[in-house]
Amino acid sequence: MNNINEICAIIVAYNPVLSDLTQTIMSLKNQACDIVVVDNSPYETEELKEMGVEYRWLQGNKGIALAQNIGIEYCIENGYENVIFFDQDSKIPDTFIHDMLKFAVENNALISAPVFYDEARGFEYAITHIKKNGFREKLYSRGEKKTFTSSVVISSGSMVKTSLFDQVGMMDDSLFIDYVDTEWCLRCFDKNHLVYINPNAVMIHSIGNSSFSVFGFTVPVHSAARRYYRVRNAIRLLRYPHVPKLLALREITFCVVHSVILIIHENDKKNYFKSFVSGVWDGIRNVAGENPRTSNKEHK
């Protein structure tokens, strides 16, 4: 059993499939991990109130960064030493929490993360280390049990000492949804805090059918409303002193390429074009927060 106030999981929900979220919650509860669910859904998920979790409904989609910050603030106020982030459909092995806590202690890690495997296709996802000059290096555990470090990881499955937020700050809610974890990790990296990767902790992840390939490019398919944030925030990255300019320029380039491909490939061409143009315009003007043109609409 974990010590009281040792760790609390933060799950950000948005129109969840209740069976998937319930499975995630039960897996965490079976590992003696406390849970706070921050719900961005337009309607309360009444069933969650009876699952023994701390439930915070935000009365609409306020973005992943603000939701994570509300979860973090709850954990700090209640004296938790560690927070660990999960998606609403995360699949968590039976000893995951124990393995992550043990690993963090052994490596004196302020930030730690697991490795990810694709459930359907049977391969390990690369962890992308972004160097100070902006060049990228893809890292893999390749089945070895050797600890390694990276500057950036996705938030799902990552564990953070709550004391670190005093040093580097909270998530940047001006980004709303895209690049939130990247920006925060690079802020940590700027202060010489690396992410320790635990090769013994494995999470299963699948991108499903939400992508396609064109001339060797893997193009993720999101709604036109979601593409706005990807484009806008890629441009906004240029304004962050701790984000390498080379990385920001790369992200802008790929966002333009992906947007053009989606405009050509997808049926909703008009809205993809409009979201691209408005994303570029608002990125240049440094517009922050929710897209005022699509308030309370779909962001996935």
Phi, psi and omega per residue, in radians:
M1 nan 2.529 3.104
N2 -1.410 2.647 3.093
N3 -1.148 2.599 3.102
I4 -1.032 2.347 3.133
N5 1.169 0.316 3.104
E6 -1.343 -0.700 -3.060
I7 -2.680 2.528 3.063
C8 -2.393 2.341 3.104
A9 -1.532 2.432 3.064
I10 -1.960 2.067 3.098
I11 -2.018 2.133 3.046
V12 -1.673 2.143 -3.090
A13 -1.913 2.580 3.044
Y14 -2.605 1.900 -3.079
N15 0.779 0.979 -3.002
P16 -1.236 2.643 2.876
V17 -1.343 1.948 -2.935
L18 -1.034 -0.633 -3.135
S19 -1.127 -0.679 3.111
D20 -1.182 -0.802 -3.129
L21 -1.139 -0.675 3.101
T22 -1.080 -0.716 3.115
Q23 -1.088 -0.738 3.105
T24 -1.102 -0.791 -3.139
I25 -1.089 -0.810 -3.107
M26 -1.135 -0.652 3.097
S27 -1.082 -0.727 3.121
L28 -1.217 -0.732 3.132
K29 -1.108 -0.633 3.102
N30 -1.152 -0.319 3.109
Q31 -1.802 0.329 3.079
A32 1.011 0.639 3.121
C33 -1.844 2.167 3.059
D34 -1.205 2.782 -2.992
I35 -2.460 2.380 2.910
V36 -2.125 2.195 3.087
V37 -1.836 2.135 3.086
V38 -1.886 2.066 -2.929
D39 -1.847 2.020 3.099
N40 -1.578 0.101 -3.071
S41 -1.204 2.697 3.113
P42 -1.199 -0.363 3.119
Y43 -2.227 2.599 3.089
E44 -1.080 2.500 3.021
T45 -1.693 1.588 -2.979
E46 -1.007 -0.630 -3.073
E47 -1.068 -0.501 -3.095
L48 -1.198 -0.440 -3.121
K49 -1.151 -0.337 -3.081
E50 -1.876 0.265 -3.087
M51 -1.778 0.117 3.125
G52 1.310 0.508 3.086
V53 -2.065 2.788 2.968
E54 -1.375 2.114 -3.040
Y55 -2.033 2.170 3.112
R56 -2.157 1.958 3.091
W57 -1.679 2.259 -3.046
L58 -1.660 0.107 3.086
Q59 1.056 0.667 3.131
G60 2.309 3.009 -3.061
N61 -1.396 1.887 3.130
K62 -1.797 0.116 3.122
G63 1.632 2.696 -3.069
I64 -1.223 -0.611 -3.088
A65 -1.138 -0.839 3.123
L66 -1.104 -0.709 3.124
A67 -1.089 -0.760 3.095
Q68 -1.100 -0.698 3.133
N69 -1.103 -0.671 3.092
I70 -1.115 -0.706 3.071
G71 -1.135 -0.740 3.131
I72 -1.101 -0.789 3.134
E73 -1.053 -0.704 3.092
Y74 -1.061 -0.774 -3.108
C75 -1.144 -0.720 3.121
I76 -1.147 -0.790 -3.134
E77 -1.069 -0.519 -3.104
N78 -1.753 0.239 2.949
G79 1.324 0.393 3.101
Y80 -1.313 2.446 -3.130
E81 -1.429 -0.507 -3.086
N82 -2.379 2.589 2.944
V83 -2.107 2.620 3.092
I84 -2.379 2.304 -3.012
F85 -1.713 2.470 3.066
F86 -2.454 2.683 2.952
D87 -1.408 2.922 -3.099
Q88 -1.258 -0.231 3.120
D89 -2.125 0.397 -3.131
S90 -1.105 2.435 3.070
K91 -1.839 2.051 -2.931
I92 -2.040 2.130 3.097
P93 -1.058 2.799 -2.997
D94 -1.115 -0.505 -3.097
T95 -1.928 0.311 -2.998
F96 -1.049 -0.861 -3.095
I97 -1.096 -0.794 3.104
H98 -1.042 -0.785 -3.108
D99 -1.112 -0.690 -3.128
M100 -1.230 -0.728 3.108
L101 -1.114 -0.783 3.141
K102 -1.080 -0.753 -3.137
F103 -1.106 -0.760 -3.123
A104 -1.086 -0.704 3.121
V105 -1.159 -0.807 -3.094
E106 -1.115 -0.554 -3.089
N107 -1.844 0.087 -3.108
N108 0.876 0.779 -3.026
A109 -1.605 2.260 3.028
L110 -1.441 -0.521 3.067
I111 -2.286 2.304 3.092
S112 -2.468 2.769 -3.073
A113 -2.655 2.737 3.112
P114 -1.533 -3.115 2.927
V115 -1.743 2.728 -3.076
F116 -2.092 2.419 3.047
Y117 -2.122 2.511 3.064
D118 -1.372 2.177 -3.059
E119 -1.173 -0.752 -3.031
A120 -1.443 -0.621 -2.977
R121 -1.822 -0.145 3.002
G122 1.204 0.716 3.077
F123 -2.345 2.810 3.117
E124 -1.549 2.308 3.067
Y125 -1.275 2.463 3.063
A126 -1.257 2.502 2.947
I127 -1.755 2.152 -3.015
T128 -1.651 1.967 3.060
H129 -1.552 2.148 3.118
I130 -1.784 2.084 -3.101
K131 -1.371 2.916 -3.099
K132 -1.031 -0.537 -3.134
N133 -1.475 -0.044 3.103
G134 1.709 -0.181 3.083
F135 -1.230 2.615 -3.053
R136 -1.935 2.551 3.074
E137 -2.330 2.210 3.132
K138 -1.549 2.230 -3.076
L139 -2.014 2.510 3.110
Y140 -2.394 2.604 3.020
S141 -1.387 -0.522 -3.130
R142 0.899 0.634 3.071
G143 1.388 -0.076 3.123
E144 -1.427 2.749 -3.087
K145 -1.810 0.595 -3.096
K146 -1.765 2.251 3.119
T147 -1.166 2.437 3.006
F148 -2.450 3.009 -3.063
T149 -2.188 2.753 3.094
S150 -2.537 2.777 3.088
S151 -1.477 -0.432 -3.014
V152 -2.420 2.415 2.965
V153 -2.473 2.862 2.995
I154 -1.284 2.760 -3.047
S155 -1.254 -0.607 -3.056
S156 -1.051 2.169 3.141
G157 1.533 -0.164 -3.101
S158 -1.448 2.531 -3.113
M159 -2.072 2.389 -3.061
V160 -2.322 2.366 2.973
K161 -1.186 2.259 -3.085
T162 -1.082 -0.455 3.127
S163 -1.114 -0.397 -3.105
L164 -1.196 -0.506 -3.120
F165 -1.140 -0.464 3.057
D166 -1.166 -0.533 -3.098
Q167 -1.446 -0.731 -2.988
V168 -1.972 -0.162 -3.130
G169 1.595 3.071 -3.094
M170 -1.549 -3.066 3.073
M171 -1.183 2.581 -3.096
D172 -1.496 1.760 -3.067
D173 -1.322 -0.092 3.048
S174 -1.209 -0.347 3.116
L175 -1.396 -0.398 3.103
F176 1.243 -1.089 -3.076
I177 -2.425 -0.940 -3.014
D178 -1.527 2.515 3.127
Y179 1.212 0.241 -3.135
V180 -1.116 -0.875 -3.128
D181 -1.204 -0.654 3.119
T182 -1.069 -0.853 -3.114
E183 -1.078 -0.757 -3.108
W184 -1.166 -0.746 3.118
C185 -1.088 -0.701 3.128
L186 -1.218 -0.512 3.024
R187 -1.126 -0.727 3.074
C188 -1.130 -0.773 -3.128
F189 -1.063 -0.632 3.112
D190 -1.087 -0.459 3.090
K191 -1.768 0.339 3.039
N192 1.188 0.511 3.026
H193 -1.800 2.044 3.120
L194 -1.725 2.805 3.044
V195 -1.624 2.193 3.091
Y196 -1.571 2.194 -3.091
I197 -1.673 2.169 -3.128
N198 -1.629 1.827 -3.092
P199 -1.249 -0.238 3.126
N200 -1.545 -0.169 3.105
A201 -1.841 2.057 -3.048
V202 -2.117 2.290 3.007
M203 -2.016 2.496 3.131
I204 -1.636 2.292 -3.112
H205 -2.442 2.575 3.100
S206 -2.467 2.315 3.117
I207 -1.461 -0.114 3.085
G208 1.070 -2.430 -3.118
N209 -1.824 0.348 -3.039
S210 -1.544 0.593 3.077
S211 -2.771 2.840 3.027
F212 -2.609 2.885 -3.077
S213 -1.956 2.394 3.064
V214 -2.394 2.044 3.135
F215 0.886 0.693 3.113
G216 1.523 -0.166 3.081
F217 -1.496 2.280 2.964
T218 -1.599 2.025 -3.062
V219 -1.848 1.958 3.081
P220 -1.235 2.448 -3.128
V221 -1.842 1.936 2.999
H222 -2.075 2.950 3.080
S223 -1.127 2.817 3.089
A224 -1.041 -0.656 3.127
A225 -1.091 -0.681 3.138
R226 -1.234 -0.613 -3.131
R227 -1.064 -0.521 3.101
Y228 -0.940 -0.826 -3.085
Y229 -1.186 -0.661 3.140
R230 -1.078 -0.810 -3.121
V231 -1.206 -0.871 -3.095
R232 -1.042 -0.820 -3.054
N233 -1.263 -0.517 3.052
A234 -1.048 -0.734 3.105
I235 -1.200 -0.702 -3.133
R236 -1.119 -0.448 3.127
L237 -1.012 -0.476 3.135
L238 -1.059 -0.397 -3.076
R239 -1.515 -0.178 -3.100
Y240 -1.542 2.110 -3.092
P241 -1.137 -0.430 -3.111
H242 -1.570 -0.060 3.091
V243 -1.689 2.081 3.140
P244 -0.984 2.344 -3.111
K245 -1.063 -0.614 3.126
L246 -1.075 -0.703 3.115
L247 -1.131 -0.806 -3.139
A248 -1.050 -0.751 3.133
L249 -1.138 -0.651 3.083
R250 -1.103 -0.795 -3.128
E251 -1.111 -0.690 3.095
I252 -1.082 -0.790 3.142
T253 -1.040 -0.840 -3.129
F254 -1.160 -0.624 3.098
C255 -1.104 -0.711 3.107
V256 -1.124 -0.829 -3.137
V257 -1.058 -0.854 -3.131
H258 -1.077 -0.709 -3.124
S259 -1.126 -0.746 3.111
V260 -1.086 -0.759 3.127
I261 -1.094 -0.746 -3.138
L262 -1.149 -0.674 3.102
I263 -1.070 -0.674 3.133
I264 -1.321 -0.711 -2.954
H265 -1.467 -0.690 -2.992
E266 -1.513 2.756 -3.134
N267 -1.287 -0.561 -3.083
D268 -1.461 0.961 -2.984
K269 -1.084 -0.726 -3.078
K270 -1.062 -0.825 -3.106
N271 -1.252 -0.582 3.053
Y272 -1.117 -0.713 3.119
F273 -1.136 -0.782 -3.134
K274 -1.105 -0.714 -3.136
S275 -1.184 -0.607 3.104
F276 -1.144 -0.858 -3.115
V277 -1.105 -0.796 -3.133
S278 -1.184 -0.585 3.089
G279 -1.132 -0.753 3.094
V280 -1.109 -0.825 -3.105
W281 -1.083 -0.804 -3.124
D282 -1.261 -0.537 3.066
G283 -1.121 -0.751 3.108
I284 -1.117 -0.660 -3.131
R285 -1.471 -0.032 3.136
N286 1.069 0.709 3.062
V287 -1.200 2.343 -3.069
A288 -2.012 2.861 3.038
G289 1.354 -2.675 -3.088
E290 -1.247 2.529 3.054
N291 -1.104 2.002 -3.085
P292 -1.118 -0.309 -3.122
R293 -1.407 -0.332 -3.054
T294 -2.236 0.626 -3.105
S295 -0.951 2.205 3.090
N296 1.157 0.275 3.055
K297 -1.680 -3.114 -3.069
E298 -1.151 2.297 3.124
H299 -2.050 0.114 -3.067
K300 -1.441 nan nan
